[in-house]
Amino acid sequence: MGKATTAYIGIGSNLGDRRGYIESSVKMLTGAPELGFLRISELIETAALPDGDHASYLNAVAEVETELDAQGLLKTLGEIEALLGRVREDRWGPRTIDLDLLLFGEEIVNEPTLTVPHPQMHLRSFVLDGLRELDSDLVHPVLGVAVGELAKRVNGRNFALDPKRPQLVSVAGLIGVGKTTLAKKLADELGGGILREPYDTNPYLAKVYAGQTEFALDSELYFLNWRVEQSDRNVLAAGRVVVSDYVFERGLIFARRLLSAEQLDSYEREYERMAERSESPVLVIYLWDSTQICLERIHNRNRPYEQRIRSDFLDLLMGDYERLLAEWKACPVIRLKSSEMDYDDSATIEGIANQVRHYTAMHVVSAGKRG
């Protein structure tokens, strides 16, 4: 026995008397001689992961103190699960009780039977909300991010890593904010592919920026067709990381700003038909900055067709992006301020790439690994 460690345990049940099983597990945690039970968060009901096929769960997070090591605590949790009728068959199957070791002080454990912090805790709002209810100052030992910020990234949703999906990471943000630069550097760091908007090949774009609005629909349809061809779920490889310098929904943002009512009606019909082919991202990185900084970058890179862009137009686009991402439910969103990053610093890019890895199936652990 040594110094007491504060640990956090995820508790869940979706079979039988769910509340009763949770209450019984808490009594057992309280009565275990090697544990000091401190607190439990409020119960939260959530759909079963990964696809909601099973009955919904009641979940909570418990805080304990123990002089056991992480493996010793894991053993105790397994014994309580067994006493409450837990049967380990299907990884995602129903269970009377599930006790997951989420955090063990600030320790990082990577062993054949245990990973701490829990390898998918940052994807689960029911875990993150429970943790910040108990201690809002908690920081994820690997990601170095507070649980409150991690909760904002998932926006009230719960996600599971899926290696069978293409691992599409989309960088979103204003014109001139640095999306393409970041996307290229992340793709290189992660060993993945890159999908880029075809600004240089769009034959209508310069005409639109020059005020020839009759070409606006052609320009947006050109972009739409290109995005669909790039992000087609039947083309992208399962499990492979690909980084795009756009989010697919960008098309609607620009169409609603640039097209006439008649043009927009045609565009939205085509968008709805084609969007079904496009793979959704597993992670969005929202790169943002002040519109003035973005405008300065636009002028400095000196693309002739962009020189008529004004700050009031960028202000409108920023509002559109903020509204889109405030309601975003498809995947986690990481927000980064462009002017606070050094794109030429390898440590900066490596740090962002490490965050990205934990939101993709590059971070999947084996089904038999407990944690």
Secondary structure, DSSP 4 states (H G I P E B T S, - for coil): --S-EEEEEEEEE-SSSHHHHHHHHHHHHHH-TTEEEEEEPPPEEEPPTTTS-SPPEEEEEEEEEESS-HHHHHHHHHHHHHHTT----STTS--S-EEEEEEETT--EEETTEEES-TTGGGBHHHHHHHHHH-TT-B-TTT--BHHHHHHHHTT-B----TTS-EEEEEEE-TTSSHHHHHHHHHHHHT-EEE---TTT-TTHHHHHTT-GGGHHHHHHHHHHHHHHHHBTTTSPTT-EEEESS-TTHHHHHHHHHS-HHHHHHHHHHHHHHHTTBPPPSEEEEEE--HHHHHHHHHHHT-GGGTT--HHHHHHHHHHHHHHHHT--SS-EEEEEGGG--TT-HHHHHHHHHHHHTTSGGG---TT-B-
